[in-house]
Amino acid sequence: MNELGRLEDLPLDYRQALTELNLVPLWPSLRGVLPPNKPRILTRPTHWPYQTLRPLLLKAGELTPIEKAERRVLVLANPGHGLEKMQASAAIYLGMQLLLPGEWAPSHRHTPNAVRMIVEGEGAYTTVDGQKCPMSRGDLILTPTGLWHEHGHDGTDPVVWLDVLDLPMVYYMEASYHINGERQKVLPGQGERGYSRGGMLPSPVFQRTANPYPMLRYPWADAKAALLSIAANDPALEHVQITYVNPETGAHAENILGFYALMLRPGQTLKLPARSPASVYHQIEGRSQVQIEACSFDLVEADTCCAPGYTPITLVNKSATDPAFLFVADETPLHTKLGVYEVR
């Protein structure tokens, strides 16, 4: 390949003329913008063990009352992007959020989409546009773009959940903002109960809902039962996984990030191909090993790790007797919409 001309090879007066007109020559930087074969990736394989961050999160509860925090969160930042960027990958933000008994995190809405994967505790809830969603371990709760949401806690023990947002992407687009609101009135409605049977949709008076987010809470009990049923139905099936989808359309539950639950059979090793999107793995139950190129992370319950795109991943169930269950988030919907999704 021919070596491209360098910026310093250009005459100083020519460079100054370009700068004065807000112009930049592409060719000296072309290989950085369009590198050969594989993008230059900032996202690094990173592991956040829950048992090491949990004491720090609980300490935050002692140091900062909810009134001064609004959202009491420790951000899971990827060092490849710089901790100040507060992002796990190019399009994914992760945070561990704490809510103590009796607390209320006030209502607001924002442009980034968010989901909450419940890590521990009972008695808390998220209210989304008037729909009260109880929070139990392993549940997935959506707070999509533009919808009012608040968090409350009527229980007796701390509740922690993993926030997953497409904030870095929306921020990059200069479209990120939030608006504070008043405490919501809880409205009657079926919520996820209306969609509790696969292939059957509520259709009163023969009408289907036009609500773009008809299902906001995906209970772990249902997701786990689905995975166990799939595994039992096909003992030879290697990849036992479900996708969290909009039950009315079958599309991904939200527009930019994809969310999944994956089961590893006892003792199973699952090799995943290199795909273009970055991905996040969060251990719901069991013990797993996540191998990402030269890195290897041992995950126990509530641990989280991330993997860059264009990288093969191997998942290993560390138990020979019990299945392991992981929550997965990735950038697949975004890559698909942009036409850059790729499996190698």
N, C-alpha and C positions, 0 to 999 in steps of 0.2 A: 504494500500500500504506500502510495506517495505521501511524503510528509507535507502537512499543510503549512501554509505561511503563518508566521507568528505576528502578534500585534506589534511587537517591538521592531519588526522588519519594516513597518510602515513609517514614512516620514512624520516627524513630530507635528509639523504644520497641518498635515492631512488629518492626523488623529484629532488635533484640536478643532479643526473645522467640523469633523463629524460630531464631536462632543457638544459643540455650540448649537448644533441642530438636533440634538437628542437622537443621534444615529450611532449604531454599533455594527462593526463588520462581523459577519457570522463566521467566516471561514477559520479564524484562529481558534474559535471555540466549538467548531462543528462536532468534533469527536466527543466533547462533553455533553452536548445536547443530543446527539445521535450516536451513542457508543455502539460498537459492533457486537452482535450476537445476544447480548443480555444487558439490561439497564444497569446503571450504577445505582446500587441499592443502599440507602441509609439505614433502613430498619435492620436491627440486629436481633438475633435470637436472645430473648431475655426471659428470666424466670422470677416471679414474685411469690415466694413462699408465704402462705397465709399466716402461719404461726409466728413468723418474724414481724410481719407488719401489723398483726392484730393488736398487740400491746400498744403500739404507737397510735393506732386508731382510737383505742379506748382512752389513751392519755389525752388525745385531742378532745374527747368528750369532757374531760376534767378541765382542760385549759381554756376551752372556748365554748361558751353557751351557744345554743342554736340561734338565739336572737342576734348574735354577732357574726354568725357564720352563714346563715341562711341554708347553705348546704355544706355539711361537715364531711369533707372528702379528702382522702389521700390519693393523688393522681399516680397511676402506674405509668411512669414516663420511660420511654425508650432512649437509652444513652446515645444511640446512633443519630437521633434527631436533635440531641441536646435537651437536657432536662427542662430548660426554660420554655421549650416548645410545648411541653405537656401533651405529647402524643405517643401512642404505641406503634403506629405505622403512619403511612402517608395519609390515610383516610380514617383511622380509628383512634378514638380517645377512650381510655379506660380509667376508672376511678373506683375506689372502695369507699362506700358511703355508710355513715353510722347514724342511727336514730335511737335515742334513749327513751325509756318509758316516760309517757306523758308529754313528749315533745311533738311539735307540729312544724314541719318545714313549709313555709308559706307558698301559696299558689302563684305560679308564673307560667308563661309559655315562651317558646323560643323557636327559632328556625331550624336548628339542628334536630335531627331525629335521635331518640334515645330509647334504650331498653334497660330493664333492671333484671339481673339474674340474682335471685335471693340466695345468700350465702349461709346465714344462720339466724335463728330467732323466730319467735312467733308473736302475733298480736299487733303487728304493724299493717298498714294498708297504704295504697296509693289511690287517690281519686283522680280520674282522668275524664275531663269534660262531664262531670257529674256521675260517672260510673265508679263505684267503690270496688277496688281490687284487693282482696286480702293477699298478704305476702307470706308464703311458706317456702321453706328451703327447696331450691331447684325450680321454683316457678319462674316463668319469664313474663314480664309485664312491659307492654309497649307504652311509650309516651311520644307519639309521632309529632312531626313538625306542626307547629301552630296550635296544638291542643293544650288547654289549661291542665295543669297537674300539680298536686300537692301530696305531701306524705304526713301521716299521723301514726301515733303509737299508743295503743290502749293496753299493751301487755306489761310484763314485769321484768323482762330481760332485754339486753341490747339486741337490736336487729341490724344486720349488715347486709348490704347487697353490692354487687358489681355493676357499675354503670358502664354501658357501652354506647358511645355516641359517634356520629359521623362529623363531629365538630371540626377536625382539621380540614376536611374537604369544604365544608360550608364556610369556614373562616377564610380559606384560600380564595373562595369565590367572592369574598367581600359581601356575603349575604347573612352573616351571623349577628343576631341581636336577640334580646329578650325583653319581655314586658311583665311587670308585676301585676298581680290581680288580687281579688278578694277571696275569702274563704268560700269554697264551693258548696252548693246544695246538692246532696246526693239524690239522684233521680232513680226511679224504678226502672228495671230492665233485666233482660235475661243474661246479658254479658256472654261469657263463654258457654253457659249452659245451653244456649240455643244451638250451639255448634258441636255438641258433645258426641255426635255420631257421624262417622266418616261417610261422605257421599250423600248426606242429607242436610238440607238447608231450610231454615225457617222461611216460610213464604205466606204470610197472612193475606187473605183475599187474593191469592195467586200472585202476589207482588214480592219481588226480591228487594232487599235494602240497597239504597244508593250510598250508604255510609262507606267512605273509602277505607275505614279501619273498623270493621264490624266486630272484631275480636281483639281485646286488649290484654287479656290474661290467659296464659297457656300453662295450666297446672302441671307440675312435675309428675304427679301421680298418673295423669293421662299419657304424658310423653313416655314415661318409663314403661307403662303397660303396653304402649304401642311397640316400643323397641323389643320387649320380651316376646310379644306376639309374633313380630316379624322373624325374630331369631328361631322361635319354636316352629314356625310354619315352614322355614327353609333351613334346615341344619347345615346345608352346604354353603349358604350365603356368607361371603367373606365380609362385606361392608354393610353392617347393620346401622343404618342412619335414617333419621327423619329430618325434614326441613320444616321450619315454622313458616306457615304460609297464611295469606289472606284466604279464609275459607270460601269466600264468594267468588274469587277470581283464580285461585291457585297460584297467584304470583307470590313473590317473596313478601314477608310480613311488612317490611318497610322498603323504601325505594333505593337506598344507597348501599346498605350493608345487608348481608345474609346471615341467618341464624339457624343452627342445627343442633340436634342431640345425637350422639354417637355412642354405640355400645361395643365394647370389646369383649368377646367371649373369654372364659377362663383360659389363661395362658396364651392368648392369641397375640401374634405379631402382625400388624397391618401396615403394609407399605403403600404410601400415598404418592402419586406422581407429582412432579414439579408443575405447579400452576402459577399463573401470573399474579393472582391476588395474595396479599399478606393475610395471615390468619391468626386467630387467638384460640387457645385451648384452656378451658377451665374445668377442673375436676369436680364433678358433682358427688359421685360415690366411687369408692374403690381406690386403687393405686395404679398409676400408669407411668411409663417412661416415654418421653417425647424426644426423639433423636432428629436434630436439624443440622445437617452437614456434620461439622466436627463437634457440635455441642450436644449434650445429653442432659435432660432435666428429669428428675424423679418427682412426680406430682402425687401428693396426697390430697385428701379432701379439702376443697376450697383454694388450692393452689391455682395460679394462672401463669401462662407463658404465651409468648407470641413468636411467630415465625415469619421471615420475609417471604415475598413472592419469588417465583422462579426457582424454588428450592424443594427438593424431595423431602418428605417427612416420614418417619417410621414411628408408629405407636405400638407400645408393648404393654399388655396387661401383666402387672407384676404378681397377680394372684393366679394360682393354678386351680383354684376351686370356685372363685366368685367372679361374676362379670364386673367390668369397670364402665362407668358412664361419664362422658365428657360433654360439656357445652362448647360449641364451636361458633365463632363469629368470623366473617371474612368480608372481603371487598368484591365478591362475585357480582352482585347486581350492578355496581358501578362499572366494573370492567366490561360487563356484557353490554350495558347501554352505550358505552364509549366504543365498542367494537374491538377492544384490545384483549378480551379474555382469551387465554391460551392454556392448553395442557401440553406439556412436553414429554 
